[in-house]
Amino acid sequence: KDNYVAFKTWYNKKYDPDIDPVKTPNIIASNDTLAVLSGLWYYKTKVVDEVTIDSTTTVSKVTSPINPKLKGLKDRKERFQKAKESINCL
């Protein structure tokens, strides 16, 4: 619930003061724009603002703030490696 309250505060200030995902949490799942924005907001808040990301940052370090038990880490590492090879950005 804390994440929904924090997202609501951010979203209401930036976009639409009438949207309330705390009272109506299904609105995020039923609205593609809100779903994407809430996911990006969460990632920025939990990872980008908290973890230094550079060429030495590990997948585990980025995963840990979102998923402390590191569930699915092997798959995440494989996908990261494929993306890294395809995009050639790091």
N, C-alpha and C positions, 0 to 999 in steps of 0.2 A: 504494500500500500504506500510506503514511503516514496518509492520510485514514481508511482502514479501521481502523488501529490506534487513532487518536485517537477515532473514533466508538465503537469497541468499549469503550474506557476510559470514555467518557462514559455510554454506554448501560448498561454493567455496573454502574456506581455508582448510577445513577438508577433502573433498572428490573429487569434480570435478569442476575445474574452468570454465568449459564450459557450465554448466547448468545455465539458467537464468529464474527463475520463475517470475521475474518482467515483462519481455518482453513476456513471454509465460506462463501465470498463469495456463493454462489447463494442463501443464506438471505435476503438483502436483496431480491433480485429476485422471490423466491417468496413473500414475506410482505408484504402491503399495509401493515401497520402499520410494519414496519421500513423499508420503502421510503419512506414519507412522513416518518417521523422522521429517517431519515438525510439526506434531501433538505433538510428544515428545519434540521437541525443544521449541515449544510454551508453553507447560506445564511447562517445566523446567524454562524457562525464566520468565513466569508470576506467577508461583506458587512456585516451589521448591526454586528458588533463592530469593523469596520475602516473603515467609511465613514460620515461624518456625513450622515444622510438628513433633508432638510427640503424645503421647497417649491422650492428652487433646485437640488436635486440632479438631475443629468442621467441619462438612461438609460445613457449610455456609462460614467459613473462607477460605476454599480451593476453593470454588465455586466463591466467590466474585471477585477475580482478573480477572477471565475469563468471568464471567457473573454477573455484578454488580446488575442487577435486580433480581438475584437469580431465574430465570425462571427454572422450572422443579426441584426445590429443594426437594420437597416431594419425588419424584421418586428417586432422587439421594441419599437421606438419606436411603430409603428402600433398594436400591441396595448395598449401603455401609454396612448396617447392615447385609445383607445376605452374602456378601463377608467376612466380619469380622468374622461371625459365621463359615463359611466354611473353611476359611484359618487359622483362629486362630493366627493371627500375631500381633494383638494389644491388 
